Amino acid sequence: MIKLAASAAIIAASFIVTSSLIFPQGSANALPFVVLVCFLYSVPLATLASYSDLSGWKLFATIFVVFFGITTFLSQIETVIFLDYLTGIIDEEVIPLIFLHGLFTAALSAGGMTCLYRGGRGTTREVNLGRRILAGVAAISLIYPLIYILFGAFVFIPLAGEDFRIYYGDLQMPAWILPFQVVRGFLWALLSLLIVKVTLTDVKRTSLLTGTAFSLLMASSLLIPSEFMPERIRYAHFVEIALSNFLLGWASVRIYSRLDRSLYPDG
């Protein structure tokens, strides 16, 4: 619990310092939400560090890739790709600043947590990148677009209600939306495989950790008030992403464990 609180403090300090430099005009009213979000970020990241036997640059790299990869890259890459279709909703000049903010927040947080969780011997789980694991990566890549579509249609749109039509208007998704989501699914699959490799615990805990990491690291920032997104849209996206990403993360570990029994011989 002490290390969890310390991790939350490290992430909050990293987030606030970075925000003050990149978004100095930010509202002080958002501070309580920022603290809450940073605590939610700390839960999976601190658990990941606790379950791993890494230290030094390997632990730093793992935390950084998971943190930046989910909170910023996999989140904002969709915004970048669809920027031409989001005219009037997102200011394109803000996108590089968001990436920069995510980059420095993740780097500072990973550095602080590496100092906090030190002493590991560098042991990782043996993962044979053979046909079974590659089949798992392919399966997750294809499952993700299905989860994306189903939760968007049956969770987000009903929760957003009339605000969905007002906010997104006549937004038309391009024909290549599905191939693009398959690529995102491939990146999610690699992240889940990384978590499997570095966490030395059983399949149940790894499944819960991966689901929680995918869920909280992607969805939590939607709790912070934003001038770009109405409250109801934010909360609808929060519920949609929190649920769908938890399912994706949990299922990813289960898929790997089913296809390659050597990963969790006692599971």
Residue pairs with C-beta under 8 A, 6 or more apart in sequence:
3 46
3 50
3 116
3 117
4 42
4 43
4 46
6 116
7 42
7 45
7 46
7 49
7 113
7 116
8 38
8 39
8 41
8 42
8 46
10 42
10 108
10 109
10 112
10 113
10 116
11 38
11 41
11 42
11 45
11 105
11 109
11 112
11 113
12 34
12 35
12 38
12 39
13 108
13 112
14 104
14 105
14 108
14 109
14 112
15 34
15 37
15 38
15 105
15 109
16 31
16 34
17 108
18 101
18 104
18 105
18 108
19 26
19 34
19 101
20 26
21 104
22 97
22 100
22 101
22 104
23 97
23 101
27 225
29 225
30 224
30 225
33 223
33 224
33 225
34 224
36 220
36 223
37 220
37 221
37 223
37 224
40 216
40 220
40 223
41 67
41 71
41 109
41 216
41 217
41 220
43 212
43 216
44 66
44 209
44 212
44 213
44 216
44 217
45 63
45 66
45 67
45 109
45 113
45 213
45 217
46 113
47 209
47 212
48 62
48 63
48 66
48 195
48 198
48 199
48 209
48 213
49 59
49 63
49 113
49 116
49 117
50 117
51 198
51 199
51 200
51 201
51 205
51 206
51 209
52 59
52 62
52 117
52 120
52 124
52 198
52 199
52 200
53 120
53 121
53 122
53 123
53 124
53 200
54 62
54 120
54 122
54 124
54 198
55 114
55 117
55 118
55 119
55 120
55 121
55 122
56 114
56 118
56 122
57 114
58 122
59 110
59 113
59 114
59 117
59 118
59 120
60 110
60 111
60 114
61 110
62 194
62 198
63 106
63 109
63 110
63 113
63 114
64 106
64 107
64 110
65 191
65 194
66 191
66 194
66 195
66 213
66 217
67 105
67 106
67 109
67 110
67 217
68 102
68 103
68 106
68 107
69 187
69 191
70 191
70 213
70 214
70 217
70 218
71 102
71 105
71 106
71 217
71 218
71 221
72 98
72 99
72 101
72 102
72 103
72 106
73 99
73 102
73 187
74 184
74 187
74 188
74 191
74 218
75 218
75 221
76 95
76 98
76 99
76 102
77 184
78 184
79 86
79 90
79 95
80 95
81 180
82 173
82 174
83 90
83 92
83 95
85 171
85 172
85 173
85 174
86 171
89 167
89 168
89 228
90 228
91 228
94 228
123 200
124 197
124 198
124 200
125 196
125 197
125 198
125 199
125 200
125 263
126 262
127 133
127 193
127 196
127 197
127 260
127 263
128 260
128 262
130 260
132 259
132 260
133 193
133 256
133 259
133 260
135 259
136 189
136 193
136 252
136 255
136 256
136 259
136 260
137 186
137 189
137 190
137 193
139 255
140 185
140 186
140 188
140 189
140 192
140 248
140 251
140 252
140 255
141 182
141 183
141 185
141 186
141 188
141 189
142 182
142 185
143 185
143 248
143 251
144 181
144 182
144 184
144 185
144 188
144 189
144 248
145 178
145 181
145 182
145 185
147 244
147 247
147 248
148 181
148 184
148 244
150 244
151 240
151 241
151 243
151 244
152 240
155 236
155 239
155 240
155 243
155 244
156 164
156 236
156 237
156 239
156 240
157 164
159 232
159 235
159 236
159 239
159 240
160 167
160 232
160 233
160 236
161 232
163 230
163 232
163 233
163 236
164 233
164 236
167 229
167 230
167 233
188 214
188 248
188 249
188 252
189 252
191 214
192 210
192 214
192 249
192 252
192 253
192 256
193 252
193 256
195 206
195 209
195 210
195 213
195 253
196 206
196 210
196 253
196 256
196 263
199 205
199 206
199 209
201 209
202 264
202 266
202 267
203 253
203 254
203 257
203 263
203 264
203 267
204 267
206 253
206 264
207 249
207 250
207 253
207 254
207 257
208 250
210 249
210 250
210 252
210 253
211 245
211 246
211 247
211 248
211 249
211 250
211 253
212 246
212 249
213 249
214 245
214 246
214 248
214 249
215 241
215 242
215 243
215 245
215 246
215 249
216 242
218 241
218 242
218 245
219 237
219 238
219 241
219 242
219 245
220 238
222 229
222 234
222 235
222 237
222 238
222 241
223 234
223 238
225 231
225 234
226 234
229 237
256 263
257 263
257 264
257 267
